[in-house]
Amino acid sequence: MSVTTSAAVPVEPAVAGPRPVALLLPGQGAQYQRMGAGLYPAEPAFSAAIDEVFEAFRDEGVRLRADWLADRPGVPLDHVTRAQPLLFAVDYALARLLLSWGVRPAALLGHSMGELVAATVAGVFGLADAAGLVLDRVRRAVQAPPGGMLAVTAAPDELAALLADDVVVGAVNAPRLTVLAGPDGPLDAVSARLRDRGYVCRRVPSLTPFHSPAMAAANRGAEEAVAALRTTPPAIPLYSAYTAAPLRPAEVADPGFWARQPVAPVLFWPALEALLASGDFVLVEAGPGQALTQLARRHPAVRAGRSVVAALLPARPAPPEADRRSVRQVFEILRAEGHPVGGHAAR
């Protein structure tokens, strides 16, 4: 059985009403094999949305769908040609699933590729244009030098003196969780240096040095590609992980803002702080991996219970019923919160 869809109704909670919903949309590093495939075709709204994305990817969509559903993908999911478009597809379809319940998010916050998903859900880009932008980013990324990202249990200020050779802070995910990015050789050297000094380091599942200057040469010309697309003001407030604030109209309309994202650092934690400073929320991670859920649980507002967080998918690969169970749990959380969710989640 699956969720019975109803028209999406804006939710304007009173002071004593349910906490509004904010979606967290993950990016590179969250991917894993068959992420969300247990919802296909058990959840019609999810299935229709992800089919729509694959159709928007045109010929490449056929190959993406095959590798998404495969037990042994032809192209590894950590490769940029699979991770980026499949994360976009799964994040987008999960957001559409939640909308099909009649829940209208009060805010959207994406991490890396998740910000482009958020912009598409909010109507800044049409789906066909967004899919074209994803593929353009992928084509450029494959021209970047081999590299990756390194998660380090430390604050950015602690690491500044230990960085060199094109290795930079690529993301600020939490007060003591920084992601470094750069070409493989220099990144390995920095990793060894940090480990020698007692820092805990872990490579992020990525074969591309996103959010570092190593992406700059491959990214040339991206602004012209974005400028050819039509943008409209977001129908849902967007908190940007690149500005750590709600997106302003000038930023939404600026092709350079969107084009720079593969090179620019991700400021997820400052953006989350800005979001939670604006009120209390039910934070729902719409994507695989639960990395953003774990980060949000570190925030004082969540630890104190003023805001809560839940994830629509399991943290790691699991049987199909685990996907459906995670969705059902979020559905029940929203219903218990007082949101007028329609139908019931797949079992």
VODREN-32329 format. One record per residue (C-alpha): z, y, x; residue in three letters. Coordinates in steps of 0.5 Angstrom, whole numbers, plus 500, padded with zeros to 3 digits. Layout:
<nodes>
+-----+-----+-----+------+
|   Z |   Y |   X | sero |
+-----+-----+-----+------+
|   Z |   Y |   X |  ALA |
...
+-----+-----+-----+------+
</nodes>
This chain:
<nodes>
+-----+-----+-----+------+
|   Z |   Y |   X | sero |
+-----+-----+-----+------+
| 500 | 500 | 500 |  MET |
| 499 | 507 | 502 |  SER |
| 501 | 514 | 501 |  VAL |
| 498 | 517 | 495 |  THR |
| 495 | 523 | 496 |  THR |
| 496 | 530 | 493 |  SER |
| 494 | 537 | 494 |  ALA |
| 497 | 541 | 500 |  ALA |
| 502 | 546 | 497 |  VAL |
| 505 | 551 | 501 |  PRO |
| 512 | 550 | 502 |  VAL |
| 516 | 556 | 502 |  GLU |
| 523 | 554 | 502 |  PRO |
| 529 | 558 | 499 |  ALA |
| 535 | 559 | 504 |  VAL |
| 538 | 553 | 501 |  ALA |
| 532 | 549 | 501 |  GLY |
| 529 | 544 | 506 |  PRO |
| 528 | 546 | 513 |  ARG |
| 520 | 548 | 514 |  PRO |
| 516 | 543 | 518 |  VAL |
| 513 | 545 | 525 |  ALA |
| 508 | 540 | 528 |  LEU |
| 508 | 538 | 535 |  LEU |
| 502 | 536 | 538 |  LEU |
| 501 | 532 | 545 |  PRO |
| 496 | 532 | 550 |  GLY |
| 494 | 529 | 556 |  GLN |
| 499 | 523 | 559 |  GLY |
| 501 | 521 | 552 |  ALA |
| 495 | 517 | 551 |  GLN |
| 496 | 509 | 550 |  TYR |
| 492 | 503 | 548 |  GLN |
| 490 | 503 | 541 |  ARG |
| 495 | 509 | 539 |  MET |
| 495 | 510 | 532 |  GLY |
| 490 | 504 | 530 |  ALA |
| 495 | 500 | 526 |  GLY |
| 494 | 506 | 521 |  LEU |
| 487 | 504 | 520 |  TYR |
| 485 | 503 | 515 |  PRO |
| 492 | 502 | 512 |  ALA |
| 493 | 510 | 511 |  GLU |
| 486 | 512 | 508 |  PRO |
| 488 | 520 | 509 |  ALA |
| 489 | 518 | 517 |  PHE |
| 483 | 513 | 517 |  SER |
| 478 | 519 | 513 |  ALA |
| 480 | 524 | 518 |  ALA |
| 479 | 520 | 524 |  ILE |
| 472 | 518 | 522 |  ASP |
| 471 | 525 | 521 |  GLU |
| 472 | 526 | 528 |  VAL |
| 468 | 521 | 531 |  PHE |
| 462 | 523 | 527 |  GLU |
| 463 | 530 | 529 |  ALA |
| 463 | 527 | 536 |  PHE |
| 456 | 524 | 534 |  ARG |
| 453 | 519 | 539 |  ASP |
| 459 | 519 | 543 |  GLU |
| 464 | 518 | 537 |  GLY |
| 461 | 511 | 537 |  VAL |
| 463 | 509 | 544 |  ARG |
| 470 | 513 | 543 |  LEU |
| 472 | 509 | 537 |  ARG |
| 470 | 502 | 540 |  ALA |
| 475 | 503 | 546 |  ASP |
| 480 | 506 | 541 |  TRP |
| 480 | 500 | 537 |  LEU |
| 479 | 495 | 543 |  ALA |
| 484 | 491 | 546 |  ASP |
| 480 | 492 | 553 |  ARG |
| 477 | 498 | 553 |  PRO |
| 470 | 499 | 557 |  GLY |
| 473 | 505 | 560 |  VAL |
| 480 | 506 | 561 |  PRO |
| 484 | 510 | 557 |  LEU |
| 487 | 515 | 562 |  ASP |
| 480 | 517 | 564 |  HIS |
| 478 | 524 | 562 |  VAL |
| 472 | 522 | 558 |  THR |
| 477 | 517 | 553 |  ARG |
| 484 | 521 | 554 |  ALA |
| 482 | 528 | 552 |  GLN |
| 477 | 526 | 546 |  PRO |
| 482 | 520 | 543 |  LEU |
| 488 | 524 | 543 |  LEU |
| 484 | 530 | 540 |  PHE |
| 482 | 525 | 534 |  ALA |
| 489 | 521 | 533 |  VAL |
| 493 | 528 | 533 |  ASP |
| 488 | 531 | 528 |  TYR |
| 488 | 525 | 524 |  ALA |
| 496 | 525 | 524 |  LEU |
| 496 | 532 | 522 |  ALA |
| 491 | 531 | 516 |  ARG |
| 496 | 525 | 514 |  LEU |
| 502 | 529 | 513 |  LEU |
| 498 | 535 | 510 |  LEU |
| 496 | 529 | 505 |  SER |
| 503 | 528 | 503 |  TRP |
| 503 | 535 | 500 |  GLY |
| 507 | 538 | 506 |  VAL |
| 504 | 545 | 509 |  ARG |
| 507 | 546 | 516 |  PRO |
| 510 | 553 | 517 |  ALA |
| 508 | 553 | 525 |  ALA |
| 504 | 549 | 530 |  LEU |
| 505 | 548 | 537 |  LEU |
| 501 | 544 | 542 |  GLY |
| 501 | 541 | 549 |  HIS |
| 495 | 542 | 553 |  SER |
| 489 | 539 | 549 |  MET |
| 494 | 539 | 543 |  GLY |
| 493 | 546 | 542 |  GLU |
| 486 | 546 | 541 |  LEU |
| 488 | 540 | 536 |  VAL |
| 493 | 546 | 533 |  ALA |
| 488 | 551 | 533 |  ALA |
| 483 | 546 | 529 |  THR |
| 488 | 544 | 524 |  VAL |
| 490 | 552 | 523 |  ALA |
| 482 | 553 | 522 |  GLY |
| 481 | 557 | 528 |  VAL |
| 475 | 553 | 529 |  PHE |
| 471 | 548 | 525 |  GLY |
| 472 | 541 | 526 |  LEU |
| 465 | 540 | 529 |  ALA |
| 465 | 546 | 534 |  ASP |
| 472 | 544 | 536 |  ALA |
| 469 | 537 | 537 |  ALA |
| 464 | 540 | 541 |  GLY |
| 469 | 544 | 545 |  LEU |
| 473 | 538 | 547 |  VAL |
| 466 | 534 | 550 |  LEU |
| 464 | 541 | 554 |  ASP |
| 471 | 540 | 557 |  ARG |
| 470 | 533 | 558 |  VAL |
| 464 | 534 | 562 |  ARG |
| 467 | 540 | 566 |  ARG |
| 473 | 536 | 568 |  ALA |
| 469 | 530 | 570 |  VAL |
| 466 | 535 | 576 |  GLN |
| 473 | 536 | 578 |  ALA |
| 476 | 533 | 585 |  PRO |
| 480 | 527 | 584 |  PRO |
| 487 | 529 | 582 |  GLY |
| 493 | 528 | 577 |  GLY |
| 499 | 531 | 575 |  MET |
| 506 | 529 | 578 |  LEU |
| 513 | 530 | 573 |  ALA |
| 519 | 532 | 577 |  VAL |
| 526 | 533 | 575 |  THR |
| 527 | 540 | 578 |  ALA |
| 526 | 547 | 575 |  ALA |
| 520 | 551 | 578 |  PRO |
| 524 | 555 | 582 |  ASP |
| 527 | 549 | 586 |  GLU |
| 520 | 547 | 588 |  LEU |
| 516 | 553 | 590 |  ALA |
| 518 | 553 | 597 |  ALA |
| 516 | 545 | 597 |  LEU |
| 509 | 546 | 594 |  LEU |
| 502 | 547 | 599 |  ALA |
| 495 | 545 | 599 |  ASP |
| 493 | 547 | 592 |  ASP |
| 499 | 544 | 588 |  VAL |
| 502 | 548 | 583 |  VAL |
| 506 | 548 | 577 |  VAL |
| 502 | 545 | 572 |  GLY |
| 507 | 545 | 566 |  ALA |
| 514 | 547 | 564 |  VAL |
| 516 | 542 | 560 |  ASN |
| 524 | 543 | 560 |  ALA |
| 529 | 547 | 564 |  PRO |
| 529 | 541 | 569 |  ARG |
| 522 | 538 | 568 |  LEU |
| 517 | 541 | 571 |  THR |
| 510 | 538 | 572 |  VAL |
| 506 | 539 | 578 |  LEU |
| 498 | 539 | 579 |  ALA |
| 493 | 538 | 584 |  GLY |
| 488 | 534 | 588 |  PRO |
| 490 | 527 | 590 |  ASP |
| 491 | 528 | 597 |  GLY |
| 495 | 534 | 597 |  PRO |
| 499 | 532 | 591 |  LEU |
| 501 | 525 | 594 |  ASP |
| 504 | 529 | 600 |  ALA |
| 508 | 534 | 596 |  VAL |
| 510 | 527 | 592 |  SER |
| 513 | 524 | 599 |  ALA |
| 516 | 531 | 601 |  ARG |
| 520 | 531 | 594 |  LEU |
| 522 | 524 | 594 |  ARG |
| 525 | 525 | 601 |  ASP |
| 529 | 530 | 599 |  ARG |
| 532 | 526 | 593 |  GLY |
| 528 | 529 | 587 |  TYR |
| 525 | 524 | 582 |  VAL |
| 518 | 524 | 581 |  CYS |
| 513 | 520 | 577 |  ARG |
| 505 | 521 | 576 |  ARG |
| 503 | 523 | 569 |  VAL |
| 498 | 518 | 566 |  PRO |
| 492 | 523 | 568 |  SER |
| 486 | 522 | 573 |  LEU |
| 484 | 529 | 573 |  THR |
| 488 | 535 | 576 |  PRO |
| 489 | 539 | 569 |  PHE |
| 492 | 546 | 569 |  HIS |
| 491 | 547 | 577 |  SER |
| 486 | 551 | 581 |  PRO |
| 482 | 545 | 583 |  ALA |
| 479 | 545 | 576 |  MET |
| 477 | 552 | 577 |  ALA |
| 470 | 551 | 580 |  ALA |
| 468 | 546 | 574 |  ALA |
| 471 | 550 | 569 |  ASN |
| 466 | 556 | 571 |  ARG |
| 461 | 557 | 565 |  GLY |
| 466 | 555 | 559 |  ALA |
| 467 | 562 | 557 |  GLU |
| 460 | 562 | 555 |  GLU |
| 461 | 556 | 551 |  ALA |
| 467 | 558 | 547 |  VAL |
| 464 | 565 | 546 |  ALA |
| 458 | 561 | 542 |  ALA |
| 463 | 559 | 537 |  LEU |
| 466 | 562 | 531 |  ARG |
| 473 | 563 | 530 |  THR |
| 477 | 565 | 524 |  THR |
| 485 | 567 | 524 |  PRO |
| 489 | 561 | 523 |  PRO |
| 492 | 559 | 516 |  ALA |
| 498 | 557 | 519 |  ILE |
| 502 | 560 | 525 |  PRO |
| 500 | 558 | 532 |  LEU |
| 505 | 558 | 537 |  TYR |
| 502 | 558 | 544 |  SER |
| 504 | 554 | 550 |  ALA |
| 500 | 558 | 554 |  TYR |
| 503 | 565 | 552 |  THR |
| 510 | 562 | 550 |  ALA |
| 509 | 566 | 543 |  ALA |
| 505 | 566 | 537 |  PRO |
| 498 | 567 | 538 |  LEU |
| 496 | 574 | 536 |  ARG |
| 489 | 576 | 533 |  PRO |
| 486 | 578 | 540 |  ALA |
| 488 | 572 | 543 |  GLU |
| 485 | 568 | 538 |  VAL |
| 478 | 572 | 538 |  ALA |
| 478 | 572 | 546 |  ASP |
| 473 | 566 | 549 |  PRO |
| 477 | 567 | 555 |  GLY |
| 483 | 565 | 552 |  PHE |
| 481 | 558 | 550 |  TRP |
| 476 | 557 | 556 |  ALA |
| 482 | 558 | 561 |  ARG |
| 486 | 553 | 558 |  GLN |
| 484 | 547 | 563 |  PRO |
| 486 | 551 | 569 |  VAL |
| 492 | 555 | 566 |  ALA |
| 499 | 552 | 566 |  PRO |
| 503 | 550 | 560 |  VAL |
| 509 | 553 | 558 |  LEU |
| 511 | 548 | 553 |  PHE |
| 519 | 549 | 553 |  TRP |
| 518 | 557 | 553 |  PRO |
| 514 | 556 | 547 |  ALA |
| 519 | 551 | 544 |  LEU |
| 524 | 556 | 545 |  GLU |
| 520 | 562 | 542 |  ALA |
| 519 | 557 | 536 |  LEU |
| 526 | 555 | 535 |  LEU |
| 529 | 562 | 536 |  ALA |
| 525 | 564 | 529 |  SER |
| 529 | 559 | 525 |  GLY |
| 531 | 552 | 524 |  ASP |
| 525 | 546 | 523 |  PHE |
| 524 | 539 | 522 |  VAL |
| 520 | 538 | 528 |  LEU |
| 515 | 532 | 527 |  VAL |
| 511 | 530 | 533 |  GLU |
| 504 | 528 | 531 |  ALA |
| 501 | 524 | 536 |  GLY |
| 502 | 518 | 541 |  PRO |
| 508 | 517 | 546 |  GLY |
| 514 | 521 | 543 |  GLN |
| 514 | 525 | 550 |  ALA |
| 515 | 532 | 546 |  LEU |
| 520 | 529 | 541 |  THR |
| 524 | 527 | 547 |  GLN |
| 523 | 534 | 550 |  LEU |
| 525 | 537 | 544 |  ALA |
| 532 | 533 | 543 |  ARG |
| 534 | 537 | 549 |  ARG |
| 534 | 543 | 546 |  HIS |
| 541 | 546 | 544 |  PRO |
| 538 | 547 | 537 |  ALA |
| 536 | 540 | 536 |  VAL |
| 543 | 538 | 540 |  ARG |
| 547 | 542 | 535 |  ALA |
| 543 | 539 | 529 |  GLY |
| 540 | 546 | 526 |  ARG |
| 533 | 543 | 527 |  SER |
| 531 | 535 | 527 |  VAL |
| 525 | 532 | 531 |  VAL |
| 522 | 525 | 529 |  ALA |
| 515 | 522 | 531 |  ALA |
| 509 | 519 | 527 |  LEU |
| 508 | 514 | 532 |  LEU |
| 512 | 509 | 537 |  PRO |
| 513 | 511 | 544 |  ALA |
| 509 | 506 | 547 |  ARG |
| 504 | 501 | 545 |  PRO |
| 506 | 496 | 539 |  ALA |
| 504 | 492 | 534 |  PRO |
| 500 | 495 | 528 |  PRO |
| 506 | 495 | 523 |  GLU |
| 510 | 499 | 528 |  ALA |
| 505 | 505 | 527 |  ASP |
| 506 | 504 | 519 |  ARG |
| 514 | 504 | 520 |  ARG |
| 514 | 510 | 524 |  SER |
| 510 | 514 | 519 |  VAL |
| 514 | 511 | 513 |  ARG |
| 520 | 513 | 517 |  GLN |
| 518 | 521 | 518 |  VAL |
| 516 | 520 | 510 |  PHE |
| 523 | 518 | 508 |  GLU |
| 526 | 524 | 513 |  ILE |
| 522 | 529 | 509 |  LEU |
| 523 | 527 | 503 |  ARG |
| 531 | 526 | 504 |  ALA |
| 530 | 534 | 507 |  GLU |
| 528 | 536 | 500 |  GLY |
| 520 | 537 | 501 |  HIS |
| 516 | 535 | 495 |  PRO |
| 512 | 529 | 499 |  VAL |
| 507 | 525 | 495 |  GLY |
| 506 | 518 | 494 |  GLY |
| 510 | 513 | 499 |  HIS |
| 508 | 511 | 506 |  ALA |
| 504 | 505 | 508 |  ALA |
| 508 | 498 | 509 |  ARG |
+-----+-----+-----+------+
</nodes>
